[in-house]
Amino acid sequence: RGRSAGPPAAGALPRPLGADAHEDEPMLVAQRKNPDYHGFSADPAADVLNMRAAFLAGISIAIVLGSVFLHYLPDYGLQQWARREAEIQVRERERRGLPLLTSDYYDPKCLCLPRPE
């Protein structure tokens, strides 16, 4: 099962037992030369330099763009608007000489209440 019925291809030599099928890949060759290979260059010094530059650029971009994004988010829950509106109401009540808070939510003169019986 699993074997082809035809003759082996011309020039194809069988691999010895335990031989890696991916031995000629450049990444494995670079890892054999430099065990701390990061995937940027086969030269160990250039590999470390490029890794550090990419890390610094990636983190810097994430921090800067993340901060800009958070700064320009809309007013969540209209908290800033509510604060400004409350300050306007307080100034207006102080200008008119009214108390800042009253026990009545609505003006009792404008409500139509049933007559007590």
C-alpha positions as CSV (number, residue, x, y, z in Angstrom):
1,R,0.0,0.0,0.0
2,G,1.0,3.6,-0.6
3,R,3.9,2.7,-3.0
4,S,3.9,3.4,-6.6
5,A,3.9,0.4,-8.9
6,G,6.3,1.9,-11.5
7,P,10.0,1.9,-11.5
8,P,11.8,4.6,-9.4
9,A,12.7,7.8,-11.3
10,A,16.0,8.0,-13.0
11,G,18.7,9.6,-10.8
12,A,16.6,9.4,-7.6
13,L,18.5,7.8,-4.9
14,P,16.8,6.4,-1.8
15,R,17.4,8.4,1.3
16,P,19.1,6.7,4.2
17,L,17.0,6.0,7.3
18,G,16.7,9.0,9.6
19,A,17.6,11.5,6.8
20,D,15.6,14.7,7.0
21,A,13.5,15.3,3.9
22,H,13.7,19.1,4.3
23,E,17.5,19.3,4.8
24,D,18.2,21.7,2.0
25,E,15.8,24.4,3.2
26,P,17.6,27.7,3.8
27,M,15.9,28.3,7.2
28,L,17.3,25.0,8.6
29,V,20.7,25.8,7.3
30,A,20.6,29.2,8.9
31,Q,19.4,27.7,12.2
32,R,22.2,25.3,12.2
33,K,24.7,28.2,11.8
34,N,22.9,30.5,14.3
35,P,20.9,28.7,17.0
36,D,19.3,32.1,17.9
37,Y,18.0,32.6,14.4
38,H,15.0,35.0,14.3
39,G,14.2,34.7,10.6
40,F,15.6,38.0,9.3
41,S,19.0,37.2,7.9
42,A,21.5,34.3,7.7
43,D,24.2,36.5,9.2
44,P,23.8,36.4,13.0
45,A,24.7,40.0,13.6
46,A,22.4,41.3,10.9
47,D,19.7,38.9,12.2
48,V,19.8,40.3,15.7
49,L,19.9,43.9,14.4
50,N,17.0,43.4,12.1
51,M,15.0,41.6,14.8
52,R,15.6,44.5,17.3
53,A,14.7,47.1,14.6
54,A,11.5,45.3,13.7
55,F,10.5,44.9,17.4
56,L,11.2,48.5,18.2
57,A,9.3,49.7,15.1
58,G,6.4,47.4,15.8
59,I,6.1,48.4,19.5
60,S,6.5,52.1,18.7
61,I,3.8,52.0,16.1
62,A,1.5,50.1,18.4
63,I,2.0,52.5,21.2
64,V,1.7,55.7,19.1
65,L,-1.2,54.5,17.0
66,G,-3.0,53.0,20.0
67,S,-2.6,56.2,21.9
68,V,-3.9,58.3,19.0
69,F,-6.9,55.9,18.5
70,L,-7.8,56.0,22.2
71,H,-7.5,59.8,22.3
72,Y,-9.9,60.3,19.4
73,L,-12.5,57.9,20.5
74,P,-16.0,59.4,20.7
75,D,-17.4,60.4,24.1
76,Y,-18.4,57.1,25.6
77,G,-21.8,57.3,27.3
78,L,-21.9,61.1,26.7
79,Q,-20.1,61.7,30.0
80,Q,-18.3,64.8,28.8
81,W,-21.5,66.2,27.3
82,A,-23.4,65.6,30.5
83,R,-20.7,67.4,32.5
84,R,-20.8,70.4,30.2
85,E,-24.6,70.5,30.3
86,A,-24.7,70.3,34.1
87,E,-22.2,73.2,34.3
88,I,-24.4,75.3,32.0
89,Q,-27.5,74.5,34.1
90,V,-25.7,75.5,37.3
91,R,-24.6,78.8,35.9
92,E,-28.1,79.6,34.6
93,R,-29.7,78.8,38.0
94,E,-27.1,81.0,39.8
95,R,-27.7,83.8,37.3
96,R,-31.5,83.6,38.0
97,G,-31.0,83.3,41.7
98,L,-32.7,79.9,41.9
99,P,-31.6,77.1,44.1
100,L,-29.3,74.6,42.4
101,L,-31.5,71.6,43.4
102,T,-35.2,71.4,44.2
103,S,-37.2,68.6,45.7
104,D,-39.6,68.7,42.7
105,Y,-38.5,67.1,39.5
106,Y,-41.3,68.9,37.6
107,D,-42.7,72.4,38.3
108,P,-45.8,71.7,40.4
109,K,-47.6,74.7,38.7
110,C,-47.5,73.0,35.4
111,L,-48.8,69.6,36.5
112,C,-52.5,68.7,36.4
113,L,-53.0,66.7,39.6
114,P,-56.3,65.1,40.8
115,R,-58.1,67.0,43.6
116,P,-57.9,65.3,47.0
117,E,-61.1,63.8,48.1
